[in-house]
Amino acid sequence: MRRVSFLCTVFMIAPTLALACSEPSSDVRIPRAPSKISQPSCVLYSNCSDYDMRSCKNDVATYMRALTEYAENAADAADAAKDFASDAAEYARCESSDASSKIR
């Protein structure tokens, strides 16, 4: 008798468990922009050495790579935000449908 009662309970609860709405998870990470590079002080006095120029050139190249990476990360964050918005809308529809079916 207990086994039949247990099985009836499982078969009655299982469909409601399958219909549960899953909350959206947010994996959106806002990327941080790279710090701007400063102009070498030697430029103001027009007395830059070759070392100063190479150093400045390397700083600019590093900054450009960081900007490229930042742009890629920002695009990924935008895609993740769109996915989250879509999942959140689906969750809201599911919850409202579930709530209205419980009222009936």
Jmol script that loads the backbone (N, CA, C; Angstrom):
load data "model"
ATOM      1  N   MET A   1       0.817  -1.190   0.000  1.00  0.00           N
ATOM      2  CA  MET A   1       0.000   0.000   0.000  1.00  0.00           C
ATOM      3  C   MET A   1       0.869   1.265   0.000  1.00  0.00           C
ATOM      4  N   ARG A   2       1.923   1.236   0.803  1.00  0.00           N
ATOM      5  CA  ARG A   2       2.804   2.402   0.851  1.00  0.00           C
ATOM      6  C   ARG A   2       3.472   2.641  -0.495  1.00  0.00           C
ATOM      7  N   ARG A   3       3.885   1.570  -1.154  1.00  0.00           N
ATOM      8  CA  ARG A   3       4.567   1.688  -2.437  1.00  0.00           C
ATOM      9  C   ARG A   3       3.639   2.335  -3.459  1.00  0.00           C
ATOM     10  N   VAL A   4       2.391   1.941  -3.502  1.00  0.00           N
ATOM     11  CA  VAL A   4       1.428   2.516  -4.440  1.00  0.00           C
ATOM     12  C   VAL A   4       1.218   3.989  -4.128  1.00  0.00           C
ATOM     13  N   SER A   5       1.108   4.317  -2.867  1.00  0.00           N
ATOM     14  CA  SER A   5       0.921   5.706  -2.462  1.00  0.00           C
ATOM     15  C   SER A   5       2.124   6.552  -2.871  1.00  0.00           C
ATOM     16  N   PHE A   6       3.324   6.016  -2.657  1.00  0.00           N
ATOM     17  CA  PHE A   6       4.542   6.725  -3.027  1.00  0.00           C
ATOM     18  C   PHE A   6       4.605   6.953  -4.531  1.00  0.00           C
ATOM     19  N   LEU A   7       4.300   5.920  -5.317  1.00  0.00           N
ATOM     20  CA  LEU A   7       4.331   6.053  -6.773  1.00  0.00           C
ATOM     21  C   LEU A   7       3.300   7.059  -7.255  1.00  0.00           C
ATOM     22  N   CYS A   8       2.131   7.052  -6.653  1.00  0.00           N
ATOM     23  CA  CYS A   8       1.113   8.040  -7.033  1.00  0.00           C
ATOM     24  C   CYS A   8       1.612   9.448  -6.757  1.00  0.00           C
ATOM     25  N   THR A   9       2.255   9.631  -5.621  1.00  0.00           N
ATOM     26  CA  THR A   9       2.792  10.943  -5.267  1.00  0.00           C
ATOM     27  C   THR A   9       3.862  11.370  -6.265  1.00  0.00           C
ATOM     28  N   VAL A  10       4.751  10.454  -6.621  1.00  0.00           N
ATOM     29  CA  VAL A  10       5.818  10.767  -7.579  1.00  0.00           C
ATOM     30  C   VAL A  10       5.226  11.157  -8.924  1.00  0.00           C
ATOM     31  N   PHE A  11       4.256  10.410  -9.408  1.00  0.00           N
ATOM     32  CA  PHE A  11       3.671  10.717 -10.711  1.00  0.00           C
ATOM     33  C   PHE A  11       2.840  11.996 -10.688  1.00  0.00           C
ATOM     34  N   MET A  12       2.359  12.387  -9.538  1.00  0.00           N
ATOM     35  CA  MET A  12       1.591  13.632  -9.449  1.00  0.00           C
ATOM     36  C   MET A  12       2.520  14.839  -9.347  1.00  0.00           C
ATOM     37  N   ILE A  13       3.658  14.672  -8.678  1.00  0.00           N
ATOM     38  CA  ILE A  13       4.585  15.784  -8.479  1.00  0.00           C
ATOM     39  C   ILE A  13       5.515  15.960  -9.674  1.00  0.00           C
ATOM     40  N   ALA A  14       5.912  14.884 -10.318  1.00  0.00           N
ATOM     41  CA  ALA A  14       6.893  14.939 -11.411  1.00  0.00           C
ATOM     42  C   ALA A  14       6.518  15.922 -12.509  1.00  0.00           C
ATOM     43  N   PRO A  15       5.254  15.956 -12.991  1.00  0.00           N
ATOM     44  CA  PRO A  15       4.938  16.926 -14.039  1.00  0.00           C
ATOM     45  C   PRO A  15       5.111  18.371 -13.588  1.00  0.00           C
ATOM     46  N   THR A  16       4.814  18.675 -12.341  1.00  0.00           N
ATOM     47  CA  THR A  16       4.974  20.057 -11.882  1.00  0.00           C
ATOM     48  C   THR A  16       6.442  20.414 -11.741  1.00  0.00           C
ATOM     49  N   LEU A  17       7.284  19.440 -11.414  1.00  0.00           N
ATOM     50  CA  LEU A  17       8.715  19.716 -11.335  1.00  0.00           C
ATOM     51  C   LEU A  17       9.293  19.999 -12.713  1.00  0.00           C
ATOM     52  N   ALA A  18       8.807  19.309 -13.707  1.00  0.00           N
ATOM     53  CA  ALA A  18       9.313  19.498 -15.070  1.00  0.00           C
ATOM     54  C   ALA A  18       8.917  20.857 -15.624  1.00  0.00           C
ATOM     55  N   LEU A  19       7.822  21.418 -15.129  1.00  0.00           N
ATOM     56  CA  LEU A  19       7.340  22.691 -15.653  1.00  0.00           C
ATOM     57  C   LEU A  19       7.905  23.894 -14.911  1.00  0.00           C
ATOM     58  N   ALA A  20       8.753  23.676 -13.929  1.00  0.00           N
ATOM     59  CA  ALA A  20       9.296  24.782 -13.151  1.00  0.00           C
ATOM     60  C   ALA A  20      10.106  25.711 -14.052  1.00  0.00           C
ATOM     61  N   CYS A  21       9.971  26.991 -13.798  1.00  0.00           N
ATOM     62  CA  CYS A  21      10.697  27.997 -14.579  1.00  0.00           C
ATOM     63  C   CYS A  21      12.112  28.125 -14.021  1.00  0.00           C
ATOM     64  N   SER A  22      13.073  28.188 -14.911  1.00  0.00           N
ATOM     65  CA  SER A  22      14.452  28.348 -14.435  1.00  0.00           C
ATOM     66  C   SER A  22      14.847  29.813 -14.540  1.00  0.00           C
ATOM     67  N   GLU A  23      15.385  30.329 -13.444  1.00  0.00           N
ATOM     68  CA  GLU A  23      15.790  31.734 -13.406  1.00  0.00           C
ATOM     69  C   GLU A  23      17.008  31.947 -14.300  1.00  0.00           C
ATOM     70  N   PRO A  24      17.066  33.095 -14.952  1.00  0.00           N
ATOM     71  CA  PRO A  24      18.230  33.375 -15.803  1.00  0.00           C
ATOM     72  C   PRO A  24      19.462  33.637 -14.939  1.00  0.00           C
ATOM     73  N   SER A  25      20.594  33.223 -15.427  1.00  0.00           N
ATOM     74  CA  SER A  25      21.832  33.506 -14.700  1.00  0.00           C
ATOM     75  C   SER A  25      22.587  34.601 -15.442  1.00  0.00           C
ATOM     76  N   SER A  26      23.136  35.504 -14.677  1.00  0.00           N
ATOM     77  CA  SER A  26      23.840  36.636 -15.270  1.00  0.00           C
ATOM     78  C   SER A  26      25.341  36.378 -15.267  1.00  0.00           C
ATOM     79  N   ASP A  27      25.899  36.245 -16.459  1.00  0.00           N
ATOM     80  CA  ASP A  27      27.343  36.104 -16.599  1.00  0.00           C
ATOM     81  C   ASP A  27      27.936  37.350 -17.249  1.00  0.00           C
ATOM     82  N   VAL A  28      27.240  38.457 -17.106  1.00  0.00           N
ATOM     83  CA  VAL A  28      27.687  39.693 -17.745  1.00  0.00           C
ATOM     84  C   VAL A  28      28.776  40.328 -16.884  1.00  0.00           C
ATOM     85  N   ARG A  29      29.945  40.471 -17.465  1.00  0.00           N
ATOM     86  CA  ARG A  29      31.045  41.143 -16.790  1.00  0.00           C
ATOM     87  C   ARG A  29      31.406  42.376 -17.615  1.00  0.00           C
ATOM     88  N   ILE A  30      31.318  43.504 -16.981  1.00  0.00           N
ATOM     89  CA  ILE A  30      31.610  44.760 -17.678  1.00  0.00           C
ATOM     90  C   ILE A  30      33.130  44.917 -17.765  1.00  0.00           C
ATOM     91  N   PRO A  31      33.660  44.993 -18.984  1.00  0.00           N
ATOM     92  CA  PRO A  31      35.114  45.136 -19.119  1.00  0.00           C
ATOM     93  C   PRO A  31      35.575  46.525 -18.686  1.00  0.00           C
ATOM     94  N   ARG A  32      36.796  46.593 -18.263  1.00  0.00           N
ATOM     95  CA  ARG A  32      37.368  47.858 -17.822  1.00  0.00           C
ATOM     96  C   ARG A  32      38.275  48.402 -18.925  1.00  0.00           C
ATOM     97  N   ALA A  33      38.083  49.659 -19.236  1.00  0.00           N
ATOM     98  CA  ALA A  33      38.884  50.287 -20.292  1.00  0.00           C
ATOM     99  C   ALA A  33      40.335  50.417 -19.837  1.00  0.00           C
ATOM    100  N   PRO A  34      41.274  50.270 -20.771  1.00  0.00           N
ATOM    101  CA  PRO A  34      42.684  50.424 -20.395  1.00  0.00           C
ATOM    102  C   PRO A  34      42.998  51.878 -20.050  1.00  0.00           C
ATOM    103  N   SER A  35      43.986  52.055 -19.215  1.00  0.00           N
ATOM    104  CA  SER A  35      44.407  53.409 -18.838  1.00  0.00           C
ATOM    105  C   SER A  35      45.082  54.083 -20.025  1.00  0.00           C
ATOM    106  N   LYS A  36      44.794  55.360 -20.166  1.00  0.00           N
ATOM    107  CA  LYS A  36      45.421  56.110 -21.255  1.00  0.00           C
ATOM    108  C   LYS A  36      46.903  56.286 -20.965  1.00  0.00           C
ATOM    109  N   ILE A  37      47.664  56.375 -22.036  1.00  0.00           N
ATOM    110  CA  ILE A  37      49.096  56.616 -21.865  1.00  0.00           C
ATOM    111  C   ILE A  37      49.322  58.120 -21.861  1.00  0.00           C
ATOM    112  N   SER A  38      50.364  58.524 -21.172  1.00  0.00           N
ATOM    113  CA  SER A  38      50.661  59.958 -21.117  1.00  0.00           C
ATOM    114  C   SER A  38      51.765  60.297 -22.121  1.00  0.00           C
ATOM    115  N   GLN A  39      51.743  61.517 -22.529  1.00  0.00           N
ATOM    116  CA  GLN A  39      52.751  61.998 -23.478  1.00  0.00           C
ATOM    117  C   GLN A  39      54.077  62.156 -22.734  1.00  0.00           C
ATOM    118  N   PRO A  40      55.170  61.693 -23.325  1.00  0.00           N
ATOM    119  CA  PRO A  40      56.466  61.851 -22.651  1.00  0.00           C
ATOM    120  C   PRO A  40      56.798  63.334 -22.458  1.00  0.00           C
ATOM    121  N   SER A  41      57.388  63.634 -21.329  1.00  0.00           N
ATOM    122  CA  SER A  41      57.705  65.038 -21.023  1.00  0.00           C
ATOM    123  C   SER A  41      58.740  65.616 -21.983  1.00  0.00           C
ATOM    124  N   CYS A  42      59.560  64.756 -22.568  1.00  0.00           N
ATOM    125  CA  CYS A  42      60.595  65.259 -23.474  1.00  0.00           C
ATOM    126  C   CYS A  42      59.992  65.914 -24.718  1.00  0.00           C
ATOM    127  N   VAL A  43      58.750  65.557 -25.048  1.00  0.00           N
ATOM    128  CA  VAL A  43      58.102  66.138 -26.228  1.00  0.00           C
ATOM    129  C   VAL A  43      57.886  67.642 -26.028  1.00  0.00           C
ATOM    130  N   LEU A  44      57.565  68.028 -24.805  1.00  0.00           N
ATOM    131  CA  LEU A  44      57.341  69.454 -24.526  1.00  0.00           C
ATOM    132  C   LEU A  44      58.592  70.291 -24.781  1.00  0.00           C
ATOM    133  N   TYR A  45      59.745  69.691 -24.524  1.00  0.00           N
ATOM    134  CA  TYR A  45      60.999  70.431 -24.663  1.00  0.00           C
ATOM    135  C   TYR A  45      61.761  70.070 -25.932  1.00  0.00           C
ATOM    136  N   SER A  46      61.159  69.235 -26.761  1.00  0.00           N
ATOM    137  CA  SER A  46      61.771  68.808 -28.029  1.00  0.00           C
ATOM    138  C   SER A  46      63.176  68.242 -27.850  1.00  0.00           C
ATOM    139  N   ASN A  47      63.357  67.437 -26.814  1.00  0.00           N
ATOM    140  CA  ASN A  47      64.679  66.833 -26.611  1.00  0.00           C
ATOM    141  C   ASN A  47      64.563  65.334 -26.313  1.00  0.00           C
ATOM    142  N   CYS A  48      63.761  64.622 -27.105  1.00  0.00           N
ATOM    143  CA  CYS A  48      63.570  63.180 -26.903  1.00  0.00           C
ATOM    144  C   CYS A  48      64.746  62.397 -27.476  1.00  0.00           C
ATOM    145  N   SER A  49      65.221  61.464 -26.690  1.00  0.00           N
ATOM    146  CA  SER A  49      66.294  60.578 -27.161  1.00  0.00           C
ATOM    147  C   SER A  49      65.666  59.420 -27.937  1.00  0.00           C
ATOM    148  N   ASP A  50      66.527  58.634 -28.559  1.00  0.00           N
ATOM    149  CA  ASP A  50      66.037  57.439 -29.262  1.00  0.00           C
ATOM    150  C   ASP A  50      65.347  56.493 -28.283  1.00  0.00           C
ATOM    151  N   TYR A  51      65.921  56.391 -27.075  1.00  0.00           N
ATOM    152  CA  TYR A  51      65.321  55.537 -26.051  1.00  0.00           C
ATOM    153  C   TYR A  51      63.909  56.024 -25.708  1.00  0.00           C
ATOM    154  N   ASP A  52      63.740  57.325 -25.531  1.00  0.00           N
ATOM    155  CA  ASP A  52      62.424  57.895 -25.219  1.00  0.00           C
ATOM    156  C   ASP A  52      61.421  57.586 -26.326  1.00  0.00           C
ATOM    157  N   MET A  53      61.857  57.714 -27.567  1.00  0.00           N
ATOM    158  CA  MET A  53      60.964  57.465 -28.702  1.00  0.00           C
ATOM    159  C   MET A  53      60.574  55.983 -28.787  1.00  0.00           C
ATOM    160  N   ARG A  54      61.556  55.079 -28.595  1.00  0.00           N
ATOM    161  CA  ARG A  54      61.245  53.639 -28.601  1.00  0.00           C
ATOM    162  C   ARG A  54      60.295  53.284 -27.465  1.00  0.00           C
ATOM    163  N   SER A  55      60.544  53.857 -26.312  1.00  0.00           N
ATOM    164  CA  SER A  55      59.697  53.596 -25.153  1.00  0.00           C
ATOM    165  C   SER A  55      58.266  54.077 -25.412  1.00  0.00           C
ATOM    166  N   CYS A  56      58.152  55.256 -25.980  1.00  0.00           N
ATOM    167  CA  CYS A  56      56.830  55.808 -26.308  1.00  0.00           C
ATOM    168  C   CYS A  56      56.133  54.939 -27.353  1.00  0.00           C
ATOM    169  N   LYS A  57      56.886  54.512 -28.342  1.00  0.00           N
ATOM    170  CA  LYS A  57      56.337  53.659 -29.398  1.00  0.00           C
ATOM    171  C   LYS A  57      55.821  52.339 -28.816  1.00  0.00           C
ATOM    172  N   ASN A  58      56.584  51.752 -27.893  1.00  0.00           N
ATOM    173  CA  ASN A  58      56.155  50.514 -27.240  1.00  0.00           C
ATOM    174  C   ASN A  58      54.899  50.739 -26.394  1.00  0.00           C
ATOM    175  N   ASP A  59      54.856  51.873 -25.700  1.00  0.00           N
ATOM    176  CA  ASP A  59      53.673  52.191 -24.888  1.00  0.00           C
ATOM    177  C   ASP A  59      52.428  52.321 -25.762  1.00  0.00           C
ATOM    178  N   VAL A  60      52.586  52.955 -26.915  1.00  0.00           N
ATOM    179  CA  VAL A  60      51.453  53.124 -27.834  1.00  0.00           C
ATOM    180  C   VAL A  60      51.005  51.767 -28.370  1.00  0.00           C
ATOM    181  N   ALA A  61      51.951  50.913 -28.729  1.00  0.00           N
ATOM    182  CA  ALA A  61      51.608  49.580 -29.241  1.00  0.00           C
ATOM    183  C   ALA A  61      50.884  48.762 -28.173  1.00  0.00           C
ATOM    184  N   THR A  62      51.364  48.836 -26.942  1.00  0.00           N
ATOM    185  CA  THR A  62      50.716  48.121 -25.835  1.00  0.00           C
ATOM    186  C   THR A  62      49.307  48.655 -25.611  1.00  0.00           C
ATOM    187  N   TYR A  63      49.165  49.961 -25.664  1.00  0.00           N
ATOM    188  CA  TYR A  63      47.848  50.585 -25.482  1.00  0.00           C
ATOM    189  C   TYR A  63      46.886  50.169 -26.596  1.00  0.00           C
ATOM    190  N   MET A  64      47.367  50.108 -27.812  1.00  0.00           N
ATOM    191  CA  MET A  64      46.519  49.700 -28.937  1.00  0.00           C
ATOM    192  C   MET A  64      46.056  48.250 -28.774  1.00  0.00           C
ATOM    193  N   ARG A  65      46.960  47.371 -28.335  1.00  0.00           N
ATOM    194  CA  ARG A  65      46.564  45.971 -28.079  1.00  0.00           C
ATOM    195  C   ARG A  65      45.515  45.905 -26.970  1.00  0.00           C
ATOM    196  N   ALA A  66      45.708  46.700 -25.927  1.00  0.00           N
ATOM    197  CA  ALA A  66      44.748  46.719 -24.814  1.00  0.00           C
ATOM    198  C   ALA A  66      43.388  47.240 -25.281  1.00  0.00           C
ATOM    199  N   LEU A  67      43.383  48.240 -26.153  1.00  0.00           N
ATOM    200  CA  LEU A  67      42.117  48.759 -26.686  1.00  0.00           C
ATOM    201  C   LEU A  67      41.406  47.715 -27.542  1.00  0.00           C
ATOM    202  N   THR A  68      42.169  46.977 -28.335  1.00  0.00           N
ATOM    203  CA  THR A  68      41.584  45.919 -29.162  1.00  0.00           C
ATOM    204  C   THR A  68      40.957  44.842 -28.282  1.00  0.00           C
ATOM    205  N   GLU A  69      41.678  44.437 -27.240  1.00  0.00           N
ATOM    206  CA  GLU A  69      41.154  43.432 -26.307  1.00  0.00           C
ATOM    207  C   GLU A  69      39.909  43.962 -25.591  1.00  0.00           C
ATOM    208  N   TYR A  70      39.944  45.233 -25.219  1.00  0.00           N
ATOM    209  CA  TYR A  70      38.789  45.862 -24.561  1.00  0.00           C
ATOM    210  C   TYR A  70      37.566  45.847 -25.481  1.00  0.00           C
ATOM    211  N   ALA A  71      37.772  46.152 -26.745  1.00  0.00           N
ATOM    212  CA  ALA A  71      36.659  46.147 -27.706  1.00  0.00           C
ATOM    213  C   ALA A  71      36.067  44.746 -27.842  1.00  0.00           C
ATOM    214  N   GLU A  72      36.924  43.732 -27.888  1.00  0.00           N
ATOM    215  CA  GLU A  72      36.440  42.348 -27.974  1.00  0.00           C
ATOM    216  C   GLU A  72      35.665  41.962 -26.717  1.00  0.00           C
ATOM    217  N   ASN A  73      36.188  42.343 -25.550  1.00  0.00           N
ATOM    218  CA  ASN A  73      35.509  42.034 -24.288  1.00  0.00           C
ATOM    219  C   ASN A  73      34.177  42.770 -24.178  1.00  0.00           C
ATOM    220  N   ALA A  74      34.136  44.000 -24.673  1.00  0.00           N
ATOM    221  CA  ALA A  74      32.886  44.764 -24.642  1.00  0.00           C
ATOM    222  C   ALA A  74      31.843  44.120 -25.551  1.00  0.00           C
ATOM    223  N   ALA A  75      32.271  43.622 -26.696  1.00  0.00           N
ATOM    224  CA  ALA A  75      31.342  42.932 -27.600  1.00  0.00           C
ATOM    225  C   ALA A  75      30.813  41.654 -26.951  1.00  0.00           C
ATOM    226  N   ASP A  76      31.694  40.918 -26.271  1.00  0.00           N
ATOM    227  CA  ASP A  76      31.260  39.708 -25.561  1.00  0.00           C
ATOM    228  C   ASP A  76      30.269  40.049 -24.451  1.00  0.00           C
ATOM    229  N   ALA A  77      30.529  41.134 -23.725  1.00  0.00           N
ATOM    230  CA  ALA A  77      29.626  41.558 -22.650  1.00  0.00           C
ATOM    231  C   ALA A  77      28.270  41.967 -23.214  1.00  0.00           C
ATOM    232  N   ALA A  78      28.275  42.620 -24.368  1.00  0.00           N
ATOM    233  CA  ALA A  78      27.010  43.015 -25.000  1.00  0.00           C
ATOM    234  C   ALA A  78      26.211  41.782 -25.410  1.00  0.00           C
ATOM    235  N   ASP A  79      26.890  40.780 -25.958  1.00  0.00           N
ATOM    236  CA  ASP A  79      26.211  39.529 -26.323  1.00  0.00           C
ATOM    237  C   ASP A  79      25.642  38.835 -25.092  1.00  0.00           C
ATOM    238  N   ALA A  80      26.417  38.802 -24.012  1.00  0.00           N
ATOM    239  CA  ALA A  80      25.952  38.170 -22.772  1.00  0.00           C
ATOM    240  C   ALA A  80      24.753  38.922 -22.202  1.00  0.00           C
ATOM    241  N   ALA A  81      24.761  40.250 -22.315  1.00  0.00           N
ATOM    242  CA  ALA A  81      23.631  41.045 -21.820  1.00  0.00           C
ATOM    243  C   ALA A  81      22.376  40.768 -22.644  1.00  0.00           C
ATOM    244  N   LYS A  82      22.535  40.624 -23.958  1.00  0.00           N
ATOM    245  CA  LYS A  82      21.387  40.288 -24.808  1.00  0.00           C
ATOM    246  C   LYS A  82      20.823  38.922 -24.437  1.00  0.00           C
ATOM    247  N   ASP A  83      21.717  37.950 -24.227  1.00  0.00           N
ATOM    248  CA  ASP A  83      21.282  36.607 -23.833  1.00  0.00           C
ATOM    249  C   ASP A  83      20.549  36.644 -22.498  1.00  0.00           C
ATOM    250  N   PHE A  84      21.078  37.421 -21.553  1.00  0.00           N
ATOM    251  CA  PHE A  84      20.435  37.526 -20.243  1.00  0.00           C
ATOM    252  C   PHE A  84      19.055  38.159 -20.376  1.00  0.00           C
ATOM    253  N   ALA A  85      18.938  39.204 -21.183  1.00  0.00           N
ATOM    254  CA  ALA A  85      17.639  39.862 -21.372  1.00  0.00           C
ATOM    255  C   ALA A  85      16.633  38.898 -21.984  1.00  0.00           C
ATOM    256  N   SER A  86      17.071  38.121 -22.941  1.00  0.00           N
ATOM    257  CA  SER A  86      16.191  37.134 -23.568  1.00  0.00           C
ATOM    258  C   SER A  86      15.762  36.072 -22.561  1.00  0.00           C
ATOM    259  N   ASP A  87      16.727  35.575 -21.770  1.00  0.00           N
ATOM    260  CA  ASP A  87      16.416  34.567 -20.752  1.00  0.00           C
ATOM    261  C   ASP A  87      15.495  35.133 -19.676  1.00  0.00           C
ATOM    262  N   ALA A  88      15.708  36.386 -19.301  1.00  0.00           N
ATOM    263  CA  ALA A  88      14.861  37.015 -18.283  1.00  0.00           C
ATOM    264  C   ALA A  88      13.433  37.184 -18.793  1.00  0.00           C
ATOM    265  N   ALA A  89      13.287  37.542 -20.062  1.00  0.00           N
ATOM    266  CA  ALA A  89      11.949  37.677 -20.644  1.00  0.00           C
ATOM    267  C   ALA A  89      11.249  36.323 -20.686  1.00  0.00           C
ATOM    268  N   GLU A  90      11.983  35.286 -21.062  1.00  0.00           N
ATOM    269  CA  GLU A  90      11.416  33.932 -21.084  1.00  0.00           C
ATOM    270  C   GLU A  90      11.010  33.495 -19.679  1.00  0.00           C
ATOM    271  N   TYR A  91      11.834  33.813 -18.698  1.00  0.00           N
ATOM    272  CA  TYR A  91      11.517  33.475 -17.305  1.00  0.00           C
ATOM    273  C   TYR A  91      10.249  34.205 -16.860  1.00  0.00           C
ATOM    274  N   ALA A  92      10.135  35.477 -17.207  1.00  0.00           N
ATOM    275  CA  ALA A  92       8.942  36.248 -16.829  1.00  0.00           C
ATOM    276  C   ALA A  92       7.693  35.657 -17.475  1.00  0.00           C
ATOM    277  N   ARG A  93       7.788  35.284 -18.749  1.00  0.00           N
ATOM    278  CA  ARG A  93       6.639  34.658 -19.420  1.00  0.00           C
ATOM    279  C   ARG A  93       6.272  33.340 -18.743  1.00  0.00           C
ATOM    280  N   CYS A  94       7.273  32.552 -18.420  1.00  0.00           N
ATOM    281  CA  CYS A  94       7.043  31.256 -17.782  1.00  0.00           C
ATOM    282  C   CYS A  94       6.403  31.442 -16.408  1.00  0.00           C
ATOM    283  N   GLU A  95       6.933  32.364 -15.620  1.00  0.00           N
ATOM    284  CA  GLU A  95       6.390  32.614 -14.283  1.00  0.00           C
ATOM    285  C   GLU A  95       4.958  33.131 -14.350  1.00  0.00           C
ATOM    286  N   SER A  96       4.681  34.036 -15.291  1.00  0.00           N
ATOM    287  CA  SER A  96       3.316  34.572 -15.387  1.00  0.00           C
ATOM    288  C   SER A  96       2.352  33.492 -15.850  1.00  0.00           C
ATOM    289  N   SER A  97       2.791  32.639 -16.747  1.00  0.00           N
ATOM    290  CA  SER A  97       1.957  31.532 -17.200  1.00  0.00           C
ATOM    291  C   SER A  97       1.700  30.562 -16.054  1.00  0.00           C
ATOM    292  N   ASP A  98       2.748  30.282 -15.290  1.00  0.00           N
ATOM    293  CA  ASP A  98       2.628  29.375 -14.152  1.00  0.00           C
ATOM    294  C   ASP A  98       1.696  29.968 -13.096  1.00  0.00           C
ATOM    295  N   ALA A  99       1.834  31.265 -12.835  1.00  0.00           N
ATOM    296  CA  ALA A  99       0.984  31.918 -11.835  1.00  0.00           C
ATOM    297  C   ALA A  99      -0.473  31.933 -12.273  1.00  0.00           C
ATOM    298  N   SER A 100      -0.711  32.219 -13.552  1.00  0.00           N
ATOM    299  CA  SER A 100      -2.099  32.272 -14.027  1.00  0.00           C
ATOM    300  C   SER A 100      -2.731  30.885 -14.032  1.00  0.00           C
ATOM    301  N   SER A 101      -1.933  29.844 -14.268  1.00  0.00           N
ATOM    302  CA  SER A 101      -2.499  28.488 -14.245  1.00  0.00           C
ATOM    303  C   SER A 101      -2.836  28.057 -12.819  1.00  0.00           C
ATOM    304  N   LYS A 102      -2.136  28.601 -11.830  1.00  0.00           N
ATOM    305  CA  LYS A 102      -2.435  28.268 -10.436  1.00  0.00           C
ATOM    306  C   LYS A 102      -3.693  28.979  -9.949  1.00  0.00           C
ATOM    307  N   ILE A 103      -4.013  30.123 -10.552  1.00  0.00           N
ATOM    308  CA  ILE A 103      -5.197  30.884 -10.152  1.00  0.00           C
ATOM    309  C   ILE A 103      -6.462  30.182 -10.611  1.00  0.00           C
ATOM    310  N   ARG A 104      -6.415  29.569 -11.757  1.00  0.00           N
ATOM    311  CA  ARG A 104      -7.604  28.916 -12.324  1.00  0.00           C
ATOM    312  C   ARG A 104      -8.128  27.821 -11.487  1.00  0.00           C
TER     313      ARG A 104
END
end "model"
wireframe off; spacefill off
backbone 0.3
color backbone group
